[in-house]
Amino acid sequence: MPDRTPAPGGATAVLLLLADGRFPAGGHAHSGGAEAAVQAGRIRDQDDLAAFLTGRLHTTGLTAAALAAAATAAATDPDPDRLDDLDRAADARTPSPALRATSRRLGRQLLRAARAAWPHPALDRLADRHPRGAHHPVVLGTTAHAAGLTPAQAASLAAYESVNGPATACVRLLGLDPYRVAAVLARLAPELDAVTAEAVRAAEQGDLPAASAPLLDILAEQHSTWKVRLFAS
């Protein structure tokens, strides 16, 4: 029988904890491509940031959200092949070697934190099958299941992470007014909800999106060669 017993705890508190940049999953050390975009002159002010975040949300954000939602549902099945298939799907949707390495590194760090916070057989199976780290959206979805969240909540987390990290990074990189950056994120709220809903529909239909952002791939490869940088990616 599938394992459908969620860990105890309030869903709202779990969502807040996982979305908190202080949760020890390593996300604070990554800019989501913002550092390279700033260096290339593509992000100079809050308007550029808003455009960057919107593009990221509707491409890599949508893809990650759908993978996370699908992984939440797949984690209910004790057969690890379903999550393995999703990990391969994530790999195929990440053409940049640098971003593949980053995704697995973040997945490994999240899995370590999740196993401490919400011990669960699905997390243990994922760790055993992927000792070098599963892709981050797959780990996020499995964590969501272990913590008692729904696929929609997992998708919402992935969509939010796709814009919050770069936005926070730009405060440090450009010295942008944090109040104005917060306003940029607030204005993205309806689009975050729309992307979450689209991702959940795609996951339910088994038709995972492969929305790409080639410029992010190029910037990631360039960034990985820098000898001096503020963020890991």
N, C-alpha and C positions, 0 to 999 in steps of 0.2 A: 504494500500500500504506500502511496506517496506520503512523504512527511509534510503535513500541513499544520503542524503545531507551532505558532509563532512564539518568540520569546516574550516574556511578560514586559509590560511597559507601555506608556502612553505614546501614541503615534505622533502627536504634536511635539512632544519633547524629543523624540527620536529624530524627527525632521530637523528641528532646530539644532540639535547636536551635530548631525551629519553636515548641515549647511554652515556650521560655524568654522571659520578659518582656523580656530585654535584647536580643533579636533586633530589629533596627531596622525594625519594621513598623508602629510607631505605636500599638500597642494600649495601652501604658502610659498614654497620655493620655486614655483613655476609661474610663468607669465602668460601662458597660452598663446605664445607668438607675439605678444605685445612688445617685448623688448626689441626684437628684430624689426618689427614694424616702426617703432619709434626711431631706431637707428637709420632706417631707410627713408625717414621723412614722411611716412604714410600716416602717422598719428602725431599731430602737433598740438591739438587743443581738444576741448570737449566735443566739438562737432565731429571731428575726425574719429574720436573714440566711439561716439554713438554709431557712426557708420560701420566701424570695424566690428563692434559688438553685434550689431544687427546681422551683418554678413556671417559672422561666426555662429550665431545662434541658429540661423536657418540652414546651415551646412553641417559642420562637424557637431554642433549642438544637437540638431535633430537626429543625426545618426547615432550619437552616443545615447540620447534619451530613448530611442527605440530599442537599442541593444540592452539598456538597463531594464526597461520594462519587460522585454522578452526573457532576460535572465532571472528576474523575480519570479516569473511564472515557471520557468524551467527548474528553478531550485526546489520546487515542491516535489520533484521526481527524484527518487534515490538513484536513478540511472545517470551516471555522470556524463554520458555521451551527449546529452542535450546541451549542457553547458560547454562541453568541448566544441560542439558544432558552432555555438555562438562565439566562442573565442576565435575559432578559425574565420568566422564571418567578420569579426572585428579586425583581424589581421589583414584580411583582403580589402577592407575599407580604409586601411591606413598605409598608403603607398610610401610614405617617407620612413626610411629606417630609423631616423632620429626620433620621430614621433611614435613609432612602434616601441622603441626602447623606453621612451618616456611613459607611455601608457602602461607597459608592463611594470615599470618601476613604481608608478603610482598605485597600480593594482596590488603589488606586493606590500606596499606600506599600508594601504587601506585594509588589506586582509589581516595584517598583524594587529592593527587597532581594533578591527571588528571582532576578531576571535577573543580578544581580551574583554570587550564590552558585551558581546552577545554570543557566547559559546554555542555552537550549533553544528550538527553533523554535516550540513551542506557546506559550511565554511571549511571544515576539516577535509572533506573530499576534494574541494577545490585546491586547497594547499597541497595535498598529496599528489594531485594530478599535474599541478603546475608549480613545481618548486622554484622556478625562476620568475614566477609571477604571471597570473592571467591578466588579460587586458582590463583596464580600469572599469569600463562600463559593466563588464561581466561580474567583476567583484562587487561593484556598487549594487547591482541587482540582487546578487546572492546575499549581500549584507542586508539589503532591504527586507528580503524574506526572513532572514534570521531575526531581524529586529521587529518583525510584525507589521511591516509596511506593505502597501499594495503596489502593483506595477505602475499605476498612475503616479503614486508618490515617488517611486524610484525615478521615473521619467522626469518628473518635476525637479528633482535634485540634480540630475544630469544636465538638464537645460540651464538651471540656475548656475551651476558650476562653470558652464561654458562661457558665461559672461562676467561672473563675479570676480574670478581670478584675474583676467586681463584688466578689468576696471581698477581693482585694488593695486595691481602692479603699476598702472599708469600714474597713480598718485605719487608713488615713489620715484618713478622714472622721469616724470615731467614736472613734478611739484604741482599737479593740478589741484584745484580747490576741492577738498573731499566732499563738501556739501553739494557742489555742482555735479561731481561724479555720482554721488548718491541719487541725485535727481535724474541723471541719465538712466540709471538702473531702474528707478521707479517708473519712468516713462516706457520702459521696455516690458513692464508687467503684463499688459494684454498680449503681447507677442510671445512672451514666455508661456502663458496659458495656452495659446493657440498651438505652439510647437509641441507642448506636452500632449495635448489632445491628439495631434497628428501622429506623434510617435506611438502613443498607446494604440491607436487604430491600426497602425502598420504592424505592430507587434502581435496584436490579436489576429490579424489576417495572415500572419506569417510572411509578409512581404516587406522585409526590412529595407529602409532607404539606404542609398549609397551616395548621399549628397556630399560633394567634395569641395574643397577650397584649395586649388593648386598653389595659390600664392602662399598659403600657410605652410604647405609642404616645402616649397622652395626656401622660405624664410627660416624654417626649422633646420634645414640642412646647412644653411649658411651660419645660423646661430651656433650650431654644434661644433663649428670649427674655431670659434672665437676663443682666444686664450684668456681674455678678461671679460667677465660678464657678471651681472648682478643676479640673474636668475638661471636656474638649471636648464630651462627650456622656454 
